[in-house]
């Protein structure tokens, strides 16, 4: 089973971005994202941002993750 984690784009440098999830910053490839922008939430898998999601959906998912810890 694979999990895609909601992450927030905080910096963009070409097709690479710095994203943050749970206070942890990671690098992400943005090749699959149309018009990425700082502040967007994306689903991350294996170092790639694979889909934009709404702030509401991201927060709901992250709240569920927090409850499972």
N, C-alpha and C positions, 0 to 999 in steps of 0.2 A: 504494500500500500504506500502511496506517495501522498505527502501533504504539501499544500501550497499555503504559505504564511503571508498574511497581509503586512506590508511594510510601507513606510512613508518615504517618499523621495525628498531628500534634504539638500542634495547638490547634484548638478548635472555637468558632465564633461564629455561632450560628444555623444557616443552611444553607451557610455558608462555613467553610472550614477552611484552616489552614496545614499543608502537607505537606512532607516532606523526602525527597529522593532524591539520593544521591551527594553529600551535603553542601550541596545547593542547596535553598533553601526557596521554595515557590511557593504561590499561592492556588488553592483548588479549590472548586468548587461541589459540595455533597453531596446535591443534590435526588434523585438516583437511588439513594442508599444507605439501606437500612433500618437504623435504630439505629446510626449511626456512633459510634465511641468513640475516644478518644485511644489510640494504640498500634496501632490496626487498620491493616493494609495494604490499599490499594485500587489498582485499575488506573486510571490517569489517561489521559484522551484529550481534547485540545482544551479544557483547563481544567475538565473535569468528572471526578469520581470515578464510574466506571461500574460497578464491581463490587468487592466485598470478596474478598480472597484470603487463604489461610492464610500464616502466617509462613514455613512451610517452602517453599511455592511461591514466595513473594516472594524469599526468600534464594537459591533455586536460579536463578531468573530473573536476579536482580541479579549473581550469580556469573558467569553466562554472559556478560552484558553487559560485566563487568569484563575477562573473558578476550578479548573482541573488540576492546578499546581498543588 
